[in-house]
Amino acid sequence: MKLDNQTIEQHNRQFVEKHQRAFSYTGENIANAEEILDKLQQFQIAIPSWALGTGGTRFGRFSGKGEPGTLEQKIEDVGLLHALNRSSGAISLHIPWDIPQDAEQIKALAASYGLGFDAVNSNTFQDQPGQEHSYKFGSLHHVDPKVRKQAVDHNIEVIKHGIALGSKALTVWLADGSSFPGQLNFREAFQNTLESLKEIYKHLPDDWKMFVEYKAFEPHFYSTTIADWGQSLLLASKLGDRAYTLVDLGHHLPNANIEQIVSLLLMEGKLGGFHFNDSKYADDDLTAGSIKPYQLFLIFNELVEGMDVRGIDHATGLGWMIDASHNLKDPLVDLLQSVEAIKIAYAQALLVDRKALKEAQQQNDIVRAQEILQDTFRTDVRPLVAEARLRQGAALNPVALFNELDIRKKLIEERGSNTVATGL
């Protein structure tokens, strides 16, 4: 299914008068509105191929209907999202869930929807059919060198697929860890991981990046071999200039100060990118901004400040990706909501009066600093975000248009009720 411009324009006519009043009011009160609009239009968030179907838990998975059963259909779904919001211009593939059989054909299909390919992701946290060695007790950290070599070879294969598609980054997330004291030697596990990553790093093209992801716990509950940002940073620093830490917002222990982590990684030049989601308890993989919108704003506040200090381009300097699992909502609607929340937080961060905040900090004026941030957070920037979409030819209200066109029903008619997307 492909959306045409006429359908979107017809939808926008229902809302444009109300929008123009809201945007006029907002614009009058924001001195740098045009600058913010320009940055919003350039800012893109990659959609993960594994998040286009209904997710599950260890208790069950209640698959939706009309899910994309092939890579081609997944590209079609991301194309729908991008047509609706003009902010989802890339897809991030997970191999081997989504191996392109004909890279040139897949690239051409993606291009027809205005899409490129973001970071490619390896998978050594599952055993695949026909796999010689099991990852039950780990992959890159495994005590058996044959298992480690198998995992290394898989990552090299993923890089080759990425090169063929025009990707420029590899994301490595490991489930490697232990569930019981004494199960493994921490030092040896870390050293095995480092040596394995070094082998993968050798095959990285000169213009590529490696993102080393971390996670505090799960699927193991005593230790994770790359458990936090410090361990990821240590590995990235030892690997070289093209290795970076990737921050998944759900991969932290409760109440972790993610905005401080972001600030320090940026300071060290080792922040590679983000997997956006939200959480209440752990790695809940909920809609971005649905639980902790103020935290999301504070993270972007540090991102904007840190990127500007280092002269990093907001749109291209870091990897911006969503990583979510949708157990109850329509996955496409959930992704539309996440992109909207991310862009709202980004727009709010662009509004912060940096000079005034700096002065308050230098004077230890805690109240003033708090007022500056909270006043900005409470500013309704939705008209700005909507105006950026309108100028790009997207829908003023993407979720409303999705429902108005009954897109899920049309996808069910095209694909049937029993298709199940690969992924978690």
C-alpha positions as CSV (number, residue, x, y, z in Angstrom):
1,M,0.0,0.0,0.0
2,K,1.3,3.4,-1.0
3,L,-0.1,6.8,0.1
4,D,-0.3,9.5,-2.6
5,N,0.1,13.2,-2.0
6,Q,-3.5,14.0,-2.9
7,T,-4.8,11.8,-0.1
8,I,-2.6,13.6,2.4
9,E,-3.4,17.0,1.1
10,Q,-7.1,16.2,1.3
11,H,-6.7,15.1,4.9
12,N,-4.7,18.2,5.8
13,R,-7.5,20.5,4.6
14,Q,-9.6,19.3,7.5
15,F,-7.1,20.6,10.0
16,V,-5.1,23.3,8.3
17,E,-7.2,26.3,9.6
18,K,-7.0,25.2,13.2
19,H,-3.3,24.4,12.8
20,Q,-2.5,27.8,11.3
21,R,-4.1,29.5,14.3
22,A,-2.1,27.4,16.7
23,F,1.1,27.8,14.8
24,S,0.7,31.5,14.5
25,Y,0.3,31.8,18.2
26,T,3.3,29.5,18.9
27,G,5.5,31.2,16.3
28,E,4.9,34.6,17.7
29,N,6.3,33.6,21.0
30,I,9.4,31.7,19.7
31,A,12.1,34.0,18.4
32,N,14.0,31.2,16.5
33,A,11.0,29.3,15.2
34,E,12.2,29.1,11.6
35,E,15.6,27.8,12.7
36,I,13.8,25.1,14.8
37,L,11.6,24.2,11.9
38,D,14.5,23.7,9.6
39,K,16.2,21.4,12.1
40,L,12.9,19.4,12.7
41,Q,12.6,18.8,8.9
42,Q,16.1,17.4,8.7
43,F,15.7,15.2,11.8
44,Q,15.0,11.6,10.9
45,I,14.4,8.6,13.2
46,A,15.1,5.1,11.8
47,I,12.4,2.4,12.1
48,P,13.6,-1.1,13.1
49,S,12.4,-3.9,10.9
50,W,11.7,-6.1,13.9
51,A,9.2,-3.6,15.4
52,L,6.6,-3.8,12.6
53,G,4.8,-6.8,14.0
54,T,3.2,-7.5,17.3
55,G,5.8,-8.2,20.1
56,G,5.5,-10.7,22.9
57,T,6.5,-11.5,26.4
58,R,7.8,-14.7,27.9
59,F,4.2,-15.5,28.7
60,G,2.8,-15.3,25.2
61,R,2.5,-13.4,22.0
62,F,-0.8,-12.3,20.6
63,S,0.0,-11.6,16.9
64,G,-1.9,-9.0,15.1
65,K,-3.3,-9.2,11.6
66,G,-1.9,-8.0,8.3
67,E,1.7,-8.1,9.7
68,P,4.5,-7.8,7.2
69,G,5.7,-11.4,6.4
70,T,8.6,-10.4,4.1
71,L,11.3,-7.8,4.0
72,E,9.6,-6.2,1.1
73,Q,6.4,-5.8,3.1
74,K,8.4,-4.4,6.0
75,I,9.8,-1.7,3.7
76,E,6.3,-1.0,2.5
77,D,5.2,-0.4,6.1
78,V,8.1,1.9,6.9
79,G,7.3,3.7,3.6
80,L,3.7,4.2,4.9
81,L,5.1,5.7,8.2
82,H,7.4,8.0,6.3
83,A,4.6,9.2,4.0
84,L,2.5,10.0,7.0
85,N,5.2,11.9,9.0
86,R,8.2,12.5,6.7
87,S,10.4,11.7,9.7
88,S,11.0,8.0,9.3
89,G,13.3,8.0,6.3
90,A,15.4,4.9,7.1
91,I,15.0,1.3,8.1
92,S,17.3,-0.6,10.4
93,L,17.5,-4.4,9.6
94,H,18.1,-7.3,11.9
95,I,20.0,-10.2,10.4
96,P,19.2,-13.1,10.0
97,W,15.5,-12.1,10.5
98,D,15.7,-9.9,7.4
99,I,18.3,-11.1,5.0
100,P,18.0,-9.3,1.6
101,Q,18.1,-11.9,-1.2
102,D,18.7,-9.3,-3.9
103,A,20.4,-6.2,-2.4
104,E,20.0,-4.0,-5.5
105,Q,16.3,-4.9,-5.8
106,I,15.8,-4.2,-2.1
107,K,17.7,-0.8,-2.3
108,A,15.5,0.2,-5.3
109,L,12.3,-0.7,-3.5
110,A,13.4,1.3,-0.4
111,A,14.4,4.2,-2.6
112,S,10.9,4.2,-4.2
113,Y,9.5,5.0,-0.7
114,G,12.2,7.6,0.0
115,L,14.0,5.3,2.4
116,G,17.6,4.5,3.1
117,F,19.2,1.8,5.4
118,D,20.4,2.7,8.9
119,A,22.6,0.5,11.1
120,V,22.4,-3.3,10.5
121,N,22.0,-5.4,13.6
122,S,23.5,-8.9,14.3
123,N,21.7,-11.6,16.2
124,T,23.7,-14.0,18.4
125,F,21.1,-14.2,21.1
126,Q,19.1,-16.9,19.4
127,D,20.0,-20.2,17.7
128,Q,19.0,-20.3,14.0
129,P,17.9,-23.4,12.0
130,G,21.0,-25.3,10.9
131,Q,23.3,-23.5,13.2
132,E,26.3,-25.7,14.2
133,H,27.0,-24.4,17.7
134,S,24.5,-23.1,20.3
135,Y,24.5,-19.7,21.9
136,K,22.8,-21.1,25.0
137,F,25.9,-20.1,27.1
138,G,26.9,-17.1,25.2
139,S,28.4,-16.0,21.9
140,L,31.3,-13.6,21.7
141,H,32.2,-14.3,25.3
142,H,31.8,-18.1,25.1
143,V,34.4,-20.4,26.6
144,D,34.5,-22.4,23.4
145,P,36.6,-20.7,20.6
146,K,34.5,-22.4,17.9
147,V,31.3,-20.8,19.2
148,R,33.1,-17.4,19.4
149,K,34.3,-17.8,15.8
150,Q,30.8,-18.7,14.6
151,A,29.5,-15.5,16.3
152,V,32.3,-13.4,14.8
153,D,31.6,-14.9,11.3
154,H,27.9,-14.0,11.6
155,N,28.8,-10.4,12.4
156,I,31.1,-10.2,9.4
157,E,28.3,-11.5,7.3
158,V,26.0,-8.8,8.6
159,I,28.6,-6.2,7.7
160,K,28.6,-7.5,4.1
161,H,24.8,-7.3,3.9
162,G,25.0,-3.8,5.2
163,I,27.7,-2.8,2.6
164,A,25.5,-4.1,-0.2
165,L,22.5,-2.0,1.1
166,G,24.5,1.2,1.7
167,S,24.4,1.0,5.5
168,K,27.2,2.7,7.5
169,A,27.0,1.1,10.9
170,L,26.9,-2.3,12.7
171,T,25.0,-2.6,16.1
172,V,26.2,-5.4,18.4
173,W,24.0,-6.3,21.3
174,L,24.9,-9.4,23.3
175,A,22.7,-11.5,25.6
176,D,25.9,-13.0,27.0
177,G,25.9,-13.3,30.7
178,S,25.3,-15.6,33.6
179,S,22.4,-16.4,35.9
180,F,24.3,-17.9,38.8
181,P,27.4,-17.0,40.8
182,G,30.4,-18.9,39.7
183,Q,28.9,-19.8,36.3
184,L,31.6,-17.9,34.5
185,N,34.9,-16.0,35.0
186,F,34.0,-12.3,34.6
187,R,37.5,-11.2,33.5
188,E,37.9,-14.0,30.9
189,A,34.4,-13.4,29.6
190,F,35.1,-9.7,29.1
191,Q,38.5,-10.5,27.5
192,N,36.9,-13.1,25.1
193,T,34.3,-10.5,24.1
194,L,37.0,-7.9,23.5
195,E,39.0,-10.2,21.3
196,S,35.9,-11.3,19.4
197,L,34.9,-7.6,18.8
198,K,38.5,-6.9,17.6
199,E,38.1,-9.6,14.9
200,I,34.8,-8.0,13.8
201,Y,36.2,-4.5,13.9
202,K,38.9,-5.5,11.4
203,H,36.2,-6.1,8.8
204,L,34.6,-2.7,9.4
205,P,34.9,-0.4,6.3
206,D,36.7,2.8,6.9
207,D,33.6,4.9,6.7
208,W,31.6,2.7,9.1
209,K,30.9,2.8,12.8
210,M,30.4,0.0,15.3
211,F,27.8,0.6,18.0
212,V,28.4,-1.5,21.2
213,E,25.1,-1.8,23.1
214,Y,24.8,-2.6,26.8
215,K,22.1,-3.9,29.1
216,A,21.9,-4.2,32.8
217,F,20.1,-7.5,33.0
218,E,17.9,-10.0,31.0
219,P,17.9,-12.6,29.7
220,H,20.5,-13.4,32.4
221,F,19.9,-12.3,36.0
222,Y,23.3,-12.5,37.8
223,S,25.6,-10.8,35.3
224,T,25.7,-9.4,31.8
225,T,29.0,-9.3,30.1
226,I,28.4,-5.7,28.7
227,A,26.1,-4.5,31.5
228,D,26.5,-0.7,31.5
229,W,27.8,2.3,29.7
230,G,31.2,2.1,31.4
231,Q,31.8,-1.4,30.1
232,S,30.6,-0.5,26.6
233,L,32.8,2.7,26.7
234,L,35.8,0.6,27.8
235,L,35.3,-1.8,24.9
236,A,34.7,1.0,22.4
237,S,37.9,2.8,23.6
238,K,40.0,-0.3,23.2
239,L,38.6,-1.1,19.8
240,G,39.4,2.2,18.1
241,D,38.0,5.5,16.7
242,R,35.1,3.9,14.8
243,A,33.7,2.1,17.8
244,Y,31.0,3.9,19.9
245,T,28.6,3.2,22.7
246,L,24.9,2.9,21.8
247,V,22.3,3.9,24.5
248,D,19.0,2.1,24.7
249,L,16.8,4.0,27.1
250,G,15.4,0.8,28.6
251,H,18.7,-0.9,29.2
252,H,19.4,0.7,32.6
253,L,18.6,-0.1,36.2
254,P,15.7,1.9,37.7
255,N,16.3,5.6,38.2
256,A,19.6,5.7,36.3
257,N,20.5,9.2,35.3
258,I,20.6,8.6,31.5
259,E,21.0,12.3,30.7
260,Q,24.3,12.4,32.7
261,I,25.4,9.2,30.8
262,V,24.7,10.9,27.5
263,S,26.5,14.1,28.5
264,L,29.7,12.2,29.5
265,L,29.7,10.0,26.4
266,L,29.3,13.0,24.2
267,M,32.2,14.7,26.1
268,E,34.4,11.7,25.4
269,G,33.4,11.6,21.7
270,K,32.0,8.0,22.2
271,L,28.3,8.4,21.9
272,G,27.2,6.6,18.8
273,G,23.5,6.7,18.9
274,F,20.2,5.8,20.5
275,H,17.5,3.2,20.7
276,F,14.4,5.1,21.8
277,N,11.7,3.6,23.9
278,D,10.2,4.1,27.4
279,S,9.9,2.1,30.5
280,K,8.3,2.0,34.0
281,Y,10.1,-0.9,35.5
282,A,12.9,-2.3,33.3
283,D,13.3,-2.9,29.6
284,D,9.6,-2.5,28.9
285,D,10.0,-1.3,25.3
286,L,7.0,1.0,25.5
287,T,6.1,3.9,23.3
288,A,8.8,6.7,23.6
289,G,7.6,9.5,25.9
290,S,4.6,7.6,27.2
291,I,5.9,7.1,30.7
292,K,8.7,9.6,31.3
293,P,8.4,12.5,28.8
294,Y,10.3,14.9,31.1
295,Q,13.3,12.5,31.2
296,L,13.2,12.3,27.4
297,F,13.3,16.1,27.2
298,L,16.2,16.2,29.7
299,I,18.1,13.7,27.6
300,F,17.6,15.8,24.5
301,N,18.6,18.9,26.5
302,E,22.0,17.3,27.1
303,L,22.2,16.0,23.5
304,V,21.6,19.4,21.9
305,E,24.0,21.1,24.3
306,G,26.7,18.5,23.9
307,M,26.4,18.2,20.1
308,D,26.6,22.0,19.7
309,V,29.7,22.2,21.9
310,R,31.4,19.5,19.7
311,G,30.1,20.8,16.4
312,I,28.1,17.6,15.7
313,D,25.4,17.8,13.1
314,H,22.1,17.1,14.8
315,A,20.6,15.1,11.9
316,T,23.6,13.0,10.9
317,G,26.1,13.0,13.7
318,L,24.5,10.3,15.7
319,G,22.4,7.2,15.0
320,W,18.7,7.8,15.9
321,M,16.6,4.6,16.0
322,I,13.5,3.3,17.8
323,D,13.7,-0.1,19.5
324,A,10.2,-1.0,20.8
325,S,7.9,-4.0,21.2
326,H,4.2,-3.5,20.8
327,N,2.1,-6.1,22.7
328,L,-1.2,-4.3,22.7
329,K,-1.2,-1.4,20.1
330,D,-1.1,-1.5,16.4
331,P,2.7,-1.4,15.8
332,L,2.4,1.2,13.1
333,V,0.4,3.5,15.3
334,D,2.8,3.0,18.2
335,L,5.8,3.9,15.9
336,L,4.0,7.1,14.7
337,Q,3.4,8.1,18.4
338,S,7.1,7.4,19.3
339,V,8.4,9.5,16.4
340,E,6.1,12.3,17.4
341,A,7.2,12.2,21.1
342,I,10.9,12.1,20.0
343,K,10.5,15.2,17.8
344,I,8.6,17.0,20.5
345,A,11.4,16.4,23.0
346,Y,13.9,17.5,20.4
347,A,12.0,20.7,19.6
348,Q,11.7,21.5,23.3
349,A,15.5,21.1,23.7
350,L,16.1,23.5,20.9
351,L,14.0,26.1,22.7
352,V,16.1,26.1,25.9
353,D,17.7,29.5,26.6
354,R,21.3,28.3,26.8
355,K,22.7,31.6,27.8
356,A,20.3,32.1,30.6
357,L,20.8,28.5,31.8
358,K,24.5,28.9,31.8
359,E,24.3,32.1,33.8
360,A,22.0,30.4,36.4
361,Q,24.5,27.5,36.6
362,Q,27.5,29.8,37.1
363,Q,25.6,31.6,39.8
364,N,24.4,28.4,41.5
365,D,20.9,29.7,41.0
366,I,19.1,26.4,41.3
367,V,15.6,27.8,41.2
368,R,16.3,29.8,38.1
369,A,17.9,26.8,36.3
370,Q,14.9,24.7,37.2
371,E,12.4,27.3,36.0
372,I,14.2,27.6,32.7
373,L,14.0,23.9,32.0
374,Q,10.5,23.4,33.3
375,D,9.1,26.4,31.5
376,T,10.6,25.1,28.3
377,F,9.2,21.6,28.8
378,R,5.7,23.0,29.4
379,T,5.8,25.0,26.2
380,D,3.5,23.4,23.6
381,V,5.7,22.8,20.6
382,R,3.2,20.5,18.8
383,P,2.3,23.2,16.3
384,L,6.0,23.5,15.4
385,V,6.3,19.8,14.9
386,A,3.1,19.7,12.8
387,E,4.2,22.7,10.7
388,A,7.5,20.9,9.9
389,R,5.5,17.9,8.7
390,L,3.1,20.2,6.7
391,R,6.1,21.9,4.9
392,Q,7.4,18.4,3.9
393,G,4.1,17.2,2.5
394,A,3.2,14.9,5.4
395,A,0.0,14.6,7.4
396,L,-0.9,17.2,10.0
397,N,-2.2,14.4,12.2
398,P,-0.6,11.1,11.1
399,V,-2.5,8.9,13.6
400,A,-5.8,10.4,12.6
401,L,-5.1,9.8,8.9
402,F,-4.0,6.2,9.6
403,N,-7.3,5.6,11.2
404,E,-9.3,7.6,8.7
405,L,-8.0,5.5,5.8
406,D,-8.4,2.3,7.9
407,I,-4.9,1.3,6.8
408,R,-4.7,-1.8,9.1
409,K,-7.9,-3.1,7.5
410,K,-6.4,-2.6,4.0
411,L,-3.2,-4.4,5.0
412,I,-5.2,-7.3,6.3
413,E,-7.1,-7.5,3.0
414,E,-3.8,-7.5,1.2
415,R,-1.8,-9.9,3.4
416,G,-4.4,-11.9,5.3
417,S,-5.0,-12.5,9.0
418,N,-2.4,-15.0,9.8
419,T,0.9,-13.4,8.8
420,V,3.4,-13.1,11.6
421,A,6.4,-10.6,11.3
422,T,9.8,-11.9,12.3
423,G,11.2,-10.3,15.4
424,L,10.7,-10.4,19.1
